[in-house]
Amino acid sequence: MNHHANPAQSFEKLPVFGFALIDDLSIFCDAHNKKSDDRIFPVQFLPTQANSTDTGWDVRYAGPTVEVSPFSYVKLNLGIRVCAPAGWGLRLHPRSSTFVKQFIHGHIGIIDNEFNNVMHFCGQYIPDERDLKKENLVINFGDRVAQVVPEKIQKMIVQQFTNAELDGMYENKKPTRNGGFGSSGKR
């Protein structure tokens, strides 16, 4: 008798997120494809995973080529809207390459369950200080710039205490840390 559960049967039912592409995306793709050998199609703007084990789903920039000057902020249209299932939302994060290769310090976004507008990714271009040229950053139509991560909505109870009461609560917990921002060590 096999006592091991089938891994496929151990997963709970996966949530279904509905995505819609902006109406002008086909026009933008056609215009891009007329002047580029790198063909892009509207369906490519739906979130995609490079690997089935990835946590995030890549999303693309759906606007005209933009030049971002050093230290400027940018708001990038992702060309998609989402309808999240009940009890779910999305976190919008930069891709690791957005920072490492493009020096965009991305802002993390929360896509609430009832948000129904076009999604945008926002960040600031801060070039490497060793780069003396400090050239403008070019972001092209179809570039993968961010990723969405599905997130189950968590509830919490907010209860107010005095600082003395809170200190007493921590004394009972016997905390092992005092501080933040790297207080747990470097290695």
mmCIF file of the C-alpha atoms, coordinates in Angstrom:
data_MODEL
# 
_entry.id   MODEL 
# 
loop_
_atom_site.group_PDB 
_atom_site.id 
_atom_site.type_symbol 
_atom_site.label_atom_id 
_atom_site.label_alt_id 
_atom_site.label_comp_id 
_atom_site.label_asym_id 
_atom_site.label_entity_id 
_atom_site.label_seq_id 
_atom_site.pdbx_PDB_ins_code 
_atom_site.Cartn_x 
_atom_site.Cartn_y 
_atom_site.Cartn_z 
_atom_site.occupancy 
_atom_site.B_iso_or_equiv 
_atom_site.pdbx_formal_charge 
_atom_site.auth_seq_id 
_atom_site.auth_comp_id 
_atom_site.auth_asym_id 
_atom_site.auth_atom_id 
_atom_site.pdbx_PDB_model_num 
ATOM 1   C CA . MET A 1 1   ? 0.000   0.000  0.000   1.00 0.00 ? 1   MET A CA 1 
ATOM 2   C CA . ASN A 1 2   ? 1.379   3.416  -1.014  1.00 0.00 ? 2   ASN A CA 1 
ATOM 3   C CA . HIS A 1 3   ? 1.153   5.885  1.875   1.00 0.00 ? 3   HIS A CA 1 
ATOM 4   C CA . HIS A 1 4   ? 2.499   8.820  -0.140  1.00 0.00 ? 4   HIS A CA 1 
ATOM 5   C CA . ALA A 1 5   ? -0.028  11.305 -1.464  1.00 0.00 ? 5   ALA A CA 1 
ATOM 6   C CA . ASN A 1 6   ? -0.004  12.133 -5.137  1.00 0.00 ? 6   ASN A CA 1 
ATOM 7   C CA . PRO A 1 7   ? 1.619   15.616 -5.309  1.00 0.00 ? 7   PRO A CA 1 
ATOM 8   C CA . ALA A 1 8   ? -0.845  16.705 -7.996  1.00 0.00 ? 8   ALA A CA 1 
ATOM 9   C CA . GLN A 1 9   ? -3.739  15.871 -5.674  1.00 0.00 ? 9   GLN A CA 1 
ATOM 10  C CA . SER A 1 10  ? -2.213  17.747 -2.719  1.00 0.00 ? 10  SER A CA 1 
ATOM 11  C CA . PHE A 1 11  ? -2.598  21.179 -4.325  1.00 0.00 ? 11  PHE A CA 1 
ATOM 12  C CA . GLU A 1 12  ? -5.682  23.164 -3.453  1.00 0.00 ? 12  GLU A CA 1 
ATOM 13  C CA . LYS A 1 13  ? -7.685  24.504 -6.355  1.00 0.00 ? 13  LYS A CA 1 
ATOM 14  C CA . LEU A 1 14  ? -5.717  27.267 -8.058  1.00 0.00 ? 14  LEU A CA 1 
ATOM 15  C CA . PRO A 1 15  ? -7.322  30.731 -8.232  1.00 0.00 ? 15  PRO A CA 1 
ATOM 16  C CA . VAL A 1 16  ? -8.307  32.020 -11.675 1.00 0.00 ? 16  VAL A CA 1 
ATOM 17  C CA . PHE A 1 17  ? -7.353  35.619 -12.433 1.00 0.00 ? 17  PHE A CA 1 
ATOM 18  C CA . GLY A 1 18  ? -9.110  37.228 -15.397 1.00 0.00 ? 18  GLY A CA 1 
ATOM 19  C CA . PHE A 1 19  ? -6.960  39.599 -17.487 1.00 0.00 ? 19  PHE A CA 1 
ATOM 20  C CA . ALA A 1 20  ? -8.093  41.950 -20.258 1.00 0.00 ? 20  ALA A CA 1 
ATOM 21  C CA . LEU A 1 21  ? -5.795  43.727 -22.704 1.00 0.00 ? 21  LEU A CA 1 
ATOM 22  C CA . ILE A 1 22  ? -6.269  47.445 -23.378 1.00 0.00 ? 22  ILE A CA 1 
ATOM 23  C CA . ASP A 1 23  ? -8.222  48.132 -26.557 1.00 0.00 ? 23  ASP A CA 1 
ATOM 24  C CA . ASP A 1 24  ? -5.362  49.899 -28.402 1.00 0.00 ? 24  ASP A CA 1 
ATOM 25  C CA . LEU A 1 25  ? -2.821  47.122 -27.842 1.00 0.00 ? 25  LEU A CA 1 
ATOM 26  C CA . SER A 1 26  ? -3.403  45.542 -31.276 1.00 0.00 ? 26  SER A CA 1 
ATOM 27  C CA . ILE A 1 27  ? -2.793  48.921 -32.923 1.00 0.00 ? 27  ILE A CA 1 
ATOM 28  C CA . PHE A 1 28  ? 0.407   49.406 -30.884 1.00 0.00 ? 28  PHE A CA 1 
ATOM 29  C CA . CYS A 1 29  ? 1.615   45.910 -31.826 1.00 0.00 ? 29  CYS A CA 1 
ATOM 30  C CA . ASP A 1 30  ? 0.879   46.465 -35.538 1.00 0.00 ? 30  ASP A CA 1 
ATOM 31  C CA . ALA A 1 31  ? 2.780   49.793 -35.493 1.00 0.00 ? 31  ALA A CA 1 
ATOM 32  C CA . HIS A 1 32  ? 5.726   48.160 -33.717 1.00 0.00 ? 32  HIS A CA 1 
ATOM 33  C CA . ASN A 1 33  ? 5.779   45.166 -36.063 1.00 0.00 ? 33  ASN A CA 1 
ATOM 34  C CA . LYS A 1 34  ? 5.870   47.399 -39.184 1.00 0.00 ? 34  LYS A CA 1 
ATOM 35  C CA . LYS A 1 35  ? 9.192   48.915 -38.108 1.00 0.00 ? 35  LYS A CA 1 
ATOM 36  C CA . SER A 1 36  ? 10.817  46.026 -36.239 1.00 0.00 ? 36  SER A CA 1 
ATOM 37  C CA . ASP A 1 37  ? 11.840  42.441 -36.980 1.00 0.00 ? 37  ASP A CA 1 
ATOM 38  C CA . ASP A 1 38  ? 11.169  41.658 -33.314 1.00 0.00 ? 38  ASP A CA 1 
ATOM 39  C CA . ARG A 1 39  ? 7.468   40.887 -33.693 1.00 0.00 ? 39  ARG A CA 1 
ATOM 40  C CA . ILE A 1 40  ? 5.196   41.359 -30.689 1.00 0.00 ? 40  ILE A CA 1 
ATOM 41  C CA . PHE A 1 41  ? 1.594   40.198 -30.383 1.00 0.00 ? 41  PHE A CA 1 
ATOM 42  C CA . PRO A 1 42  ? -1.077  41.339 -27.897 1.00 0.00 ? 42  PRO A CA 1 
ATOM 43  C CA . VAL A 1 43  ? -1.274  37.941 -26.172 1.00 0.00 ? 43  VAL A CA 1 
ATOM 44  C CA . GLN A 1 44  ? 2.362   38.428 -25.068 1.00 0.00 ? 44  GLN A CA 1 
ATOM 45  C CA . PHE A 1 45  ? 1.179   41.161 -22.673 1.00 0.00 ? 45  PHE A CA 1 
ATOM 46  C CA . LEU A 1 46  ? -0.661  38.648 -20.525 1.00 0.00 ? 46  LEU A CA 1 
ATOM 47  C CA . PRO A 1 47  ? 1.442   37.697 -17.470 1.00 0.00 ? 47  PRO A CA 1 
ATOM 48  C CA . THR A 1 48  ? 3.865   34.856 -18.254 1.00 0.00 ? 48  THR A CA 1 
ATOM 49  C CA . GLN A 1 49  ? 6.265   32.652 -16.324 1.00 0.00 ? 49  GLN A CA 1 
ATOM 50  C CA . ALA A 1 50  ? 9.652   31.728 -17.779 1.00 0.00 ? 50  ALA A CA 1 
ATOM 51  C CA . ASN A 1 51  ? 9.644   28.575 -15.636 1.00 0.00 ? 51  ASN A CA 1 
ATOM 52  C CA . SER A 1 52  ? 6.801   26.736 -13.934 1.00 0.00 ? 52  SER A CA 1 
ATOM 53  C CA . THR A 1 53  ? 8.639   27.055 -10.598 1.00 0.00 ? 53  THR A CA 1 
ATOM 54  C CA . ASP A 1 54  ? 8.885   30.879 -10.756 1.00 0.00 ? 54  ASP A CA 1 
ATOM 55  C CA . THR A 1 55  ? 7.047   32.852 -8.086  1.00 0.00 ? 55  THR A CA 1 
ATOM 56  C CA . GLY A 1 56  ? 6.331   35.878 -10.278 1.00 0.00 ? 56  GLY A CA 1 
ATOM 57  C CA . TRP A 1 57  ? 4.627   36.288 -13.625 1.00 0.00 ? 57  TRP A CA 1 
ATOM 58  C CA . ASP A 1 58  ? 6.390   38.760 -15.968 1.00 0.00 ? 58  ASP A CA 1 
ATOM 59  C CA . VAL A 1 59  ? 4.487   41.735 -17.377 1.00 0.00 ? 59  VAL A CA 1 
ATOM 60  C CA . ARG A 1 60  ? 5.510   44.098 -20.194 1.00 0.00 ? 60  ARG A CA 1 
ATOM 61  C CA . TYR A 1 61  ? 5.571   47.788 -20.978 1.00 0.00 ? 61  TYR A CA 1 
ATOM 62  C CA . ALA A 1 62  ? 2.713   48.663 -23.357 1.00 0.00 ? 62  ALA A CA 1 
ATOM 63  C CA . GLY A 1 63  ? 3.554   52.214 -24.399 1.00 0.00 ? 63  GLY A CA 1 
ATOM 64  C CA . PRO A 1 64  ? 5.713   54.003 -26.947 1.00 0.00 ? 64  PRO A CA 1 
ATOM 65  C CA . THR A 1 65  ? 9.502   54.001 -26.498 1.00 0.00 ? 65  THR A CA 1 
ATOM 66  C CA . VAL A 1 66  ? 10.379  56.295 -23.621 1.00 0.00 ? 66  VAL A CA 1 
ATOM 67  C CA . GLU A 1 67  ? 13.693  57.848 -22.595 1.00 0.00 ? 67  GLU A CA 1 
ATOM 68  C CA . VAL A 1 68  ? 14.139  58.299 -18.874 1.00 0.00 ? 68  VAL A CA 1 
ATOM 69  C CA . SER A 1 69  ? 16.777  60.755 -17.700 1.00 0.00 ? 69  SER A CA 1 
ATOM 70  C CA . PRO A 1 70  ? 18.893  59.892 -14.646 1.00 0.00 ? 70  PRO A CA 1 
ATOM 71  C CA . PHE A 1 71  ? 17.124  60.321 -11.301 1.00 0.00 ? 71  PHE A CA 1 
ATOM 72  C CA . SER A 1 72  ? 13.724  60.756 -12.976 1.00 0.00 ? 72  SER A CA 1 
ATOM 73  C CA . TYR A 1 73  ? 10.620  58.786 -12.100 1.00 0.00 ? 73  TYR A CA 1 
ATOM 74  C CA . VAL A 1 74  ? 8.721   56.788 -14.683 1.00 0.00 ? 74  VAL A CA 1 
ATOM 75  C CA . LYS A 1 75  ? 5.185   55.390 -14.791 1.00 0.00 ? 75  LYS A CA 1 
ATOM 76  C CA . LEU A 1 76  ? 4.873   52.528 -17.270 1.00 0.00 ? 76  LEU A CA 1 
ATOM 77  C CA . ASN A 1 77  ? 1.543   51.359 -18.680 1.00 0.00 ? 77  ASN A CA 1 
ATOM 78  C CA . LEU A 1 78  ? 1.366   47.553 -18.574 1.00 0.00 ? 78  LEU A CA 1 
ATOM 79  C CA . GLY A 1 79  ? -1.575  47.337 -20.981 1.00 0.00 ? 79  GLY A CA 1 
ATOM 80  C CA . ILE A 1 80  ? -3.618  45.003 -18.805 1.00 0.00 ? 80  ILE A CA 1 
ATOM 81  C CA . ARG A 1 81  ? -6.495  45.054 -16.354 1.00 0.00 ? 81  ARG A CA 1 
ATOM 82  C CA . VAL A 1 82  ? -7.253  42.281 -13.895 1.00 0.00 ? 82  VAL A CA 1 
ATOM 83  C CA . CYS A 1 83  ? -10.254 40.806 -12.159 1.00 0.00 ? 83  CYS A CA 1 
ATOM 84  C CA . ALA A 1 84  ? -8.934  38.874 -9.169  1.00 0.00 ? 84  ALA A CA 1 
ATOM 85  C CA . PRO A 1 85  ? -11.026 36.100 -7.642  1.00 0.00 ? 85  PRO A CA 1 
ATOM 86  C CA . ALA A 1 86  ? -12.692 36.723 -4.279  1.00 0.00 ? 86  ALA A CA 1 
ATOM 87  C CA . GLY A 1 87  ? -10.151 36.724 -1.470  1.00 0.00 ? 87  GLY A CA 1 
ATOM 88  C CA . TRP A 1 88  ? -7.173  37.397 -3.759  1.00 0.00 ? 88  TRP A CA 1 
ATOM 89  C CA . GLY A 1 89  ? -5.114  40.325 -5.041  1.00 0.00 ? 89  GLY A CA 1 
ATOM 90  C CA . LEU A 1 90  ? -1.751  40.863 -6.724  1.00 0.00 ? 90  LEU A CA 1 
ATOM 91  C CA . ARG A 1 91  ? 1.576   42.311 -5.656  1.00 0.00 ? 91  ARG A CA 1 
ATOM 92  C CA . LEU A 1 92  ? 3.421   44.163 -8.430  1.00 0.00 ? 92  LEU A CA 1 
ATOM 93  C CA . HIS A 1 93  ? 7.221   43.924 -8.097  1.00 0.00 ? 93  HIS A CA 1 
ATOM 94  C CA . PRO A 1 94  ? 10.174  44.878 -10.255 1.00 0.00 ? 94  PRO A CA 1 
ATOM 95  C CA . ARG A 1 95  ? 11.934  42.006 -12.003 1.00 0.00 ? 95  ARG A CA 1 
ATOM 96  C CA . SER A 1 96  ? 15.439  41.481 -10.648 1.00 0.00 ? 96  SER A CA 1 
ATOM 97  C CA . SER A 1 97  ? 16.883  42.516 -14.025 1.00 0.00 ? 97  SER A CA 1 
ATOM 98  C CA . THR A 1 98  ? 14.916  45.773 -13.885 1.00 0.00 ? 98  THR A CA 1 
ATOM 99  C CA . PHE A 1 99  ? 17.246  46.845 -11.100 1.00 0.00 ? 99  PHE A CA 1 
ATOM 100 C CA . VAL A 1 100 ? 20.432  44.920 -11.899 1.00 0.00 ? 100 VAL A CA 1 
ATOM 101 C CA . LYS A 1 101 ? 20.565  45.705 -15.630 1.00 0.00 ? 101 LYS A CA 1 
ATOM 102 C CA . GLN A 1 102 ? 18.522  48.903 -15.955 1.00 0.00 ? 102 GLN A CA 1 
ATOM 103 C CA . PHE A 1 103 ? 19.003  50.545 -12.546 1.00 0.00 ? 103 PHE A CA 1 
ATOM 104 C CA . ILE A 1 104 ? 15.282  51.173 -12.103 1.00 0.00 ? 104 ILE A CA 1 
ATOM 105 C CA . HIS A 1 105 ? 14.433  51.293 -8.424  1.00 0.00 ? 105 HIS A CA 1 
ATOM 106 C CA . GLY A 1 106 ? 10.913  49.913 -8.709  1.00 0.00 ? 106 GLY A CA 1 
ATOM 107 C CA . HIS A 1 107 ? 8.061   50.676 -6.375  1.00 0.00 ? 107 HIS A CA 1 
ATOM 108 C CA . ILE A 1 108 ? 6.114   47.710 -5.109  1.00 0.00 ? 108 ILE A CA 1 
ATOM 109 C CA . GLY A 1 109 ? 2.424   47.977 -5.850  1.00 0.00 ? 109 GLY A CA 1 
ATOM 110 C CA . ILE A 1 110 ? -0.594  46.300 -4.335  1.00 0.00 ? 110 ILE A CA 1 
ATOM 111 C CA . ILE A 1 111 ? -3.369  45.474 -6.776  1.00 0.00 ? 111 ILE A CA 1 
ATOM 112 C CA . ASP A 1 112 ? -6.464  45.241 -4.593  1.00 0.00 ? 112 ASP A CA 1 
ATOM 113 C CA . ASN A 1 113 ? -9.223  42.783 -5.353  1.00 0.00 ? 113 ASN A CA 1 
ATOM 114 C CA . GLU A 1 114 ? -11.607 45.473 -6.603  1.00 0.00 ? 114 GLU A CA 1 
ATOM 115 C CA . PHE A 1 115 ? -9.075  47.550 -8.597  1.00 0.00 ? 115 PHE A CA 1 
ATOM 116 C CA . ASN A 1 116 ? -10.294 47.547 -12.195 1.00 0.00 ? 116 ASN A CA 1 
ATOM 117 C CA . ASN A 1 117 ? -8.117  50.114 -13.977 1.00 0.00 ? 117 ASN A CA 1 
ATOM 118 C CA . VAL A 1 118 ? -5.085  49.577 -16.202 1.00 0.00 ? 118 VAL A CA 1 
ATOM 119 C CA . MET A 1 119 ? -2.053  48.473 -14.212 1.00 0.00 ? 119 MET A CA 1 
ATOM 120 C CA . HIS A 1 120 ? 1.102   50.618 -14.178 1.00 0.00 ? 120 HIS A CA 1 
ATOM 121 C CA . PHE A 1 121 ? 4.616   49.993 -12.901 1.00 0.00 ? 121 PHE A CA 1 
ATOM 122 C CA . CYS A 1 122 ? 6.411   52.946 -11.310 1.00 0.00 ? 122 CYS A CA 1 
ATOM 123 C CA . GLY A 1 123 ? 10.057  53.443 -10.494 1.00 0.00 ? 123 GLY A CA 1 
ATOM 124 C CA . GLN A 1 124 ? 13.018  55.788 -10.462 1.00 0.00 ? 124 GLN A CA 1 
ATOM 125 C CA . TYR A 1 125 ? 16.026  55.495 -12.769 1.00 0.00 ? 125 TYR A CA 1 
ATOM 126 C CA . ILE A 1 126 ? 19.175  55.847 -10.661 1.00 0.00 ? 126 ILE A CA 1 
ATOM 127 C CA . PRO A 1 127 ? 22.216  54.869 -12.745 1.00 0.00 ? 127 PRO A CA 1 
ATOM 128 C CA . ASP A 1 128 ? 25.243  53.234 -11.173 1.00 0.00 ? 128 ASP A CA 1 
ATOM 129 C CA . GLU A 1 129 ? 27.469  55.935 -9.656  1.00 0.00 ? 129 GLU A CA 1 
ATOM 130 C CA . ARG A 1 130 ? 30.478  54.399 -11.477 1.00 0.00 ? 130 ARG A CA 1 
ATOM 131 C CA . ASP A 1 131 ? 28.804  55.108 -14.828 1.00 0.00 ? 131 ASP A CA 1 
ATOM 132 C CA . LEU A 1 132 ? 30.208  58.529 -15.625 1.00 0.00 ? 132 LEU A CA 1 
ATOM 133 C CA . LYS A 1 133 ? 28.104  58.911 -18.776 1.00 0.00 ? 133 LYS A CA 1 
ATOM 134 C CA . LYS A 1 134 ? 24.775  58.803 -16.907 1.00 0.00 ? 134 LYS A CA 1 
ATOM 135 C CA . GLU A 1 135 ? 22.910  58.356 -20.186 1.00 0.00 ? 135 GLU A CA 1 
ATOM 136 C CA . ASN A 1 136 ? 19.146  58.264 -20.526 1.00 0.00 ? 136 ASN A CA 1 
ATOM 137 C CA . LEU A 1 137 ? 17.555  54.858 -20.135 1.00 0.00 ? 137 LEU A CA 1 
ATOM 138 C CA . VAL A 1 138 ? 15.497  53.667 -23.095 1.00 0.00 ? 138 VAL A CA 1 
ATOM 139 C CA . ILE A 1 139 ? 12.455  51.500 -22.377 1.00 0.00 ? 139 ILE A CA 1 
ATOM 140 C CA . ASN A 1 140 ? 10.868  49.966 -25.457 1.00 0.00 ? 140 ASN A CA 1 
ATOM 141 C CA . PHE A 1 141 ? 7.384   48.737 -26.221 1.00 0.00 ? 141 PHE A CA 1 
ATOM 142 C CA . GLY A 1 142 ? 7.147   45.111 -25.102 1.00 0.00 ? 142 GLY A CA 1 
ATOM 143 C CA . ASP A 1 143 ? 10.073  45.160 -22.648 1.00 0.00 ? 143 ASP A CA 1 
ATOM 144 C CA . ARG A 1 144 ? 9.469   42.972 -19.602 1.00 0.00 ? 144 ARG A CA 1 
ATOM 145 C CA . VAL A 1 145 ? 9.682   45.426 -16.702 1.00 0.00 ? 145 VAL A CA 1 
ATOM 146 C CA . ALA A 1 146 ? 7.833   43.966 -13.726 1.00 0.00 ? 146 ALA A CA 1 
ATOM 147 C CA . GLN A 1 147 ? 6.149   40.881 -12.327 1.00 0.00 ? 147 GLN A CA 1 
ATOM 148 C CA . VAL A 1 148 ? 2.905   40.131 -10.568 1.00 0.00 ? 148 VAL A CA 1 
ATOM 149 C CA . VAL A 1 149 ? 2.622   37.718 -7.659  1.00 0.00 ? 149 VAL A CA 1 
ATOM 150 C CA . PRO A 1 150 ? -0.801  36.383 -6.628  1.00 0.00 ? 150 PRO A CA 1 
ATOM 151 C CA . GLU A 1 151 ? -1.528  36.945 -2.977  1.00 0.00 ? 151 GLU A CA 1 
ATOM 152 C CA . LYS A 1 152 ? -4.288  35.647 -0.752  1.00 0.00 ? 152 LYS A CA 1 
ATOM 153 C CA . ILE A 1 153 ? -5.865  38.500 1.188   1.00 0.00 ? 153 ILE A CA 1 
ATOM 154 C CA . GLN A 1 154 ? -5.078  38.218 4.884   1.00 0.00 ? 154 GLN A CA 1 
ATOM 155 C CA . LYS A 1 155 ? -7.238  39.746 7.589   1.00 0.00 ? 155 LYS A CA 1 
ATOM 156 C CA . MET A 1 156 ? -6.050  41.091 10.928  1.00 0.00 ? 156 MET A CA 1 
ATOM 157 C CA . ILE A 1 157 ? -7.478  42.670 14.019  1.00 0.00 ? 157 ILE A CA 1 
ATOM 158 C CA . VAL A 1 158 ? -6.057  46.065 14.950  1.00 0.00 ? 158 VAL A CA 1 
ATOM 159 C CA . GLN A 1 159 ? -6.024  46.707 18.662  1.00 0.00 ? 159 GLN A CA 1 
ATOM 160 C CA . GLN A 1 160 ? -4.501  49.752 20.353  1.00 0.00 ? 160 GLN A CA 1 
ATOM 161 C CA . PHE A 1 161 ? -2.211  49.445 23.394  1.00 0.00 ? 161 PHE A CA 1 
ATOM 162 C CA . THR A 1 162 ? -0.112  51.903 25.380  1.00 0.00 ? 162 THR A CA 1 
ATOM 163 C CA . ASN A 1 163 ? 3.656   51.712 24.921  1.00 0.00 ? 163 ASN A CA 1 
ATOM 164 C CA . ALA A 1 164 ? 3.979   50.313 28.455  1.00 0.00 ? 164 ALA A CA 1 
ATOM 165 C CA . GLU A 1 165 ? 1.467   47.554 27.668  1.00 0.00 ? 165 GLU A CA 1 
ATOM 166 C CA . LEU A 1 166 ? 3.297   46.743 24.430  1.00 0.00 ? 166 LEU A CA 1 
ATOM 167 C CA . ASP A 1 167 ? 6.646   46.612 26.277  1.00 0.00 ? 167 ASP A CA 1 
ATOM 168 C CA . GLY A 1 168 ? 5.058   44.136 28.716  1.00 0.00 ? 168 GLY A CA 1 
ATOM 169 C CA . MET A 1 169 ? 3.846   42.009 25.814  1.00 0.00 ? 169 MET A CA 1 
ATOM 170 C CA . TYR A 1 170 ? 7.406   41.866 24.428  1.00 0.00 ? 170 TYR A CA 1 
ATOM 171 C CA . GLU A 1 171 ? 8.834   40.948 27.837  1.00 0.00 ? 171 GLU A CA 1 
ATOM 172 C CA . ASN A 1 172 ? 6.483   37.960 27.900  1.00 0.00 ? 172 ASN A CA 1 
ATOM 173 C CA . LYS A 1 173 ? 7.656   36.932 24.408  1.00 0.00 ? 173 LYS A CA 1 
ATOM 174 C CA . LYS A 1 174 ? 11.354  37.064 25.430  1.00 0.00 ? 174 LYS A CA 1 
ATOM 175 C CA . PRO A 1 175 ? 12.463  38.659 22.140  1.00 0.00 ? 175 PRO A CA 1 
ATOM 176 C CA . THR A 1 176 ? 15.799  37.728 20.631  1.00 0.00 ? 176 THR A CA 1 
ATOM 177 C CA . ARG A 1 177 ? 16.121  40.842 18.445  1.00 0.00 ? 177 ARG A CA 1 
ATOM 178 C CA . ASN A 1 178 ? 16.416  44.515 19.223  1.00 0.00 ? 178 ASN A CA 1 
ATOM 179 C CA . GLY A 1 179 ? 16.340  46.611 16.080  1.00 0.00 ? 179 GLY A CA 1 
ATOM 180 C CA . GLY A 1 180 ? 15.805  46.308 12.389  1.00 0.00 ? 180 GLY A CA 1 
ATOM 181 C CA . PHE A 1 181 ? 17.439  47.199 9.065   1.00 0.00 ? 181 PHE A CA 1 
ATOM 182 C CA . GLY A 1 182 ? 20.140  44.553 9.224   1.00 0.00 ? 182 GLY A CA 1 
ATOM 183 C CA . SER A 1 183 ? 20.106  43.885 12.962  1.00 0.00 ? 183 SER A CA 1 
ATOM 184 C CA . SER A 1 184 ? 19.934  40.126 12.389  1.00 0.00 ? 184 SER A CA 1 
ATOM 185 C CA . GLY A 1 185 ? 23.455  40.153 10.959  1.00 0.00 ? 185 GLY A CA 1 
ATOM 186 C CA . LYS A 1 186 ? 25.239  40.205 7.643   1.00 0.00 ? 186 LYS A CA 1 
ATOM 187 C CA . ARG A 1 187 ? 25.905  36.465 7.217   1.00 0.00 ? 187 ARG A CA 1 
# 
